Amino acid sequence: MTTCVAFSISEPFRKPLWTNMPYLISLIILFIFDTALVFLPDDNPVLNFFGVLPDADDDGNAYYSYRYKVYAIILLNCTATWVAEKLIVRYVTSVADAAVQKKKDGEFDRMMARF
Amino acid sequence: MSPDDKASLVSSLQETLNEQIGMCGDGANDCGALKTADVGISLSEAEASIAAPFTSQVQDISCCVTMLREGRAALTTSFQAFKFIELYSFIQFTSVIMLYCINANLTDSQFLYIDLVALLPLAIFQAWTGSYGKLTKEVPTATLFYFPVLVSVFTSTFIQLGFQLWLFYDIRQQPFYKPPVQGGDSIETEYTDSYESGMLLQLTNF
């Protein structure tokens, strides 16, 4: 989910993401549902369906707080992916584009010199 | 200019500039040039329109701008869709490999949810974004094996892998953790539910 938001290329070729209603709505629904999946209580039909096992030990002690940690890791993952895509990749792209442009300019100059 | 002159002008431009050449014209005498050009836009519904891949209803060259805008948006969209599918495969590949290491796997319902509910709508709807309102001087990436495209996919893959490993080992340290039940010596072992797969499902959902 984060990957497709991070990979979403809008300006200057496409309209921004929020103009695409079905896409935005499915993103929001998925986000809400996946968040619910992390925090749903044990012995729940949804969790049983997905095969997510209960976080209680054999003595019945629940470790519900672990889920906050999991959710924090998940959000950190989302942020890291997004930041990497926007910063590192944008930098690499600009360097590579400049190199390609320089090569093209060189070719153009050589061609013009021929005439 | 004779029809042959137009066609040879287009082909000489193609040879010397080594770029994609577009041609926009009406009437039958443009047929040759429209055919030779990489992108031909015909301005009439009659004879010339057969030779050109595109036909414009508006009888002036404003269609070239529309053409470029839509073309660039389409190219960007297919790149985005390609990167998304590529990365999704990498993410699922790494999580399944990790689960195989402990003789577990994602369950059928987990696979079903990821592929059908989470992935399909996103893969379809992400292509519905319209083209940008005006033509800009930037040019989109045109080759798939362009260095930044690969960097982008692999950077994200390694970030995902790192977080998956983190959660994979972290869950095993928890007091409630029980290792997955192993089902006999047979190679065709039934995979059972495991804590690892549940955790990875929750991570890769995002």
Contacts between the chains, C-beta under 8 A, distances in Angstrom:
chain1	res1	chain2	res2	distance
A	1	B	118	7.1
A	1	B	122	7.0
A	1	B	205	7.1
A	1	B	206	5.2
A	2	B	206	5.8
A	3	B	84	6.5
A	3	B	87	5.1
A	3	B	88	7.3
A	3	B	91	7.7
A	3	B	156	5.9
A	3	B	160	7.9
A	4	B	80	7.9
A	4	B	84	5.0
A	4	B	122	5.4
A	4	B	126	5.7
A	6	B	156	7.3
A	7	B	80	5.4
A	7	B	83	5.1
A	7	B	84	5.6
A	7	B	87	7.4
A	7	B	152	7.6
A	8	B	80	6.5
A	8	B	126	7.0
A	8	B	129	7.7
A	9	B	76	5.0
A	9	B	79	7.2
A	9	B	80	5.4
A	9	B	140	7.9
A	10	B	129	7.1
A	10	B	132	7.5
A	11	B	132	6.4
A	12	B	132	5.7
A	12	B	136	3.9
A	12	B	138	5.2
A	13	B	72	4.7
A	13	B	73	5.3
A	13	B	75	7.8
A	13	B	76	4.4
A	13	B	131	7.1
A	13	B	132	5.4
A	13	B	136	7.8
A	13	B	138	7.6
A	13	B	140	5.5
A	14	B	73	4.9
A	14	B	76	5.8
A	14	B	77	6.9
A	14	B	129	5.0
A	14	B	130	6.9
A	14	B	131	6.0
A	14	B	132	5.5
A	15	B	129	5.6
A	15	B	130	4.6
A	15	B	131	7.0
A	15	B	132	6.0
A	15	B	133	7.3
A	17	B	129	6.8
A	19	B	129	6.8
A	19	B	130	6.5
A	20	B	125	6.6
A	20	B	126	7.7
A	20	B	128	5.2
A	20	B	129	4.3
A	20	B	130	7.5
A	22	B	121	7.7
A	22	B	125	4.6
A	22	B	128	6.2
A	23	B	122	7.3
A	23	B	125	3.8
A	23	B	126	5.7
A	23	B	128	6.1
A	23	B	129	6.9
A	26	B	121	4.2
A	26	B	122	6.2
A	26	B	125	5.6
A	27	B	122	7.2
A	30	B	117	7.8
A	30	B	118	5.8
A	30	B	121	7.9
A	30	B	122	7.5
A	30	B	205	7.6
A	31	B	206	7.9
A	34	B	118	7.9
A	34	B	202	7.2
A	34	B	205	4.2
A	34	B	206	5.9
A	37	B	202	6.1
A	37	B	205	6.9
A	38	B	202	5.5
A	49	B	109	5.4
A	50	B	107	7.4
A	50	B	109	5.6
A	50	B	110	5.8
A	50	B	113	6.6
A	50	B	198	7.2
A	50	B	201	6.5
A	51	B	107	4.2
A	51	B	109	6.3
A	51	B	110	6.2
A	51	B	193	4.0
A	51	B	197	6.7
A	51	B	198	6.4
A	52	B	193	7.9
A	52	B	198	3.8
A	52	B	201	7.0
A	52	B	202	7.4
A	53	B	178	7.7
A	53	B	193	5.9
A	53	B	194	7.4
A	53	B	195	5.4
A	53	B	198	5.8
A	54	B	176	7.5
A	55	B	174	7.3
A	55	B	176	5.0
A	56	B	176	5.7
A	57	B	175	5.4
A	57	B	176	4.5
A	61	B	175	7.5
A	61	B	176	7.7
A	63	B	174	6.4
A	63	B	175	6.4
A	63	B	176	5.2
A	66	B	174	6.0
A	66	B	176	7.9
A	69	B	170	7.8
A	70	B	167	6.9
A	70	B	199	6.8
A	70	B	202	6.4
A	70	B	203	7.9
A	73	B	163	6.4
A	73	B	166	6.4
A	73	B	167	5.8
A	73	B	170	7.6
A	73	B	203	7.3
A	74	B	163	8.0
A	74	B	202	6.8
A	74	B	203	5.7
A	74	B	206	5.2
A	76	B	163	7.3
A	77	B	159	7.1
A	77	B	160	7.1
A	77	B	163	4.1
A	77	B	203	6.6
A	77	B	206	6.7
A	78	B	206	5.7
A	80	B	159	5.1
A	80	B	163	7.4
A	81	B	156	5.5
A	81	B	159	5.4
A	81	B	160	7.1
A	84	B	155	5.0
A	84	B	156	6.6
A	84	B	159	5.8
A	85	B	152	6.3
A	85	B	155	7.5
A	85	B	156	6.5
A	88	B	151	7.3
A	88	B	155	5.9
A	89	B	148	6.1
A	89	B	151	6.1
A	89	B	152	4.3
A	89	B	155	6.6
A	92	B	147	7.0
A	92	B	148	4.7
A	92	B	151	4.9
A	92	B	152	7.8
A	93	B	141	7.8
A	93	B	148	4.0
A	96	B	146	7.0
A	96	B	147	5.1
A	96	B	148	5.1
A	97	B	148	8.0
A	107	B	18	7.5
A	111	B	16	6.5
A	111	B	17	7.7
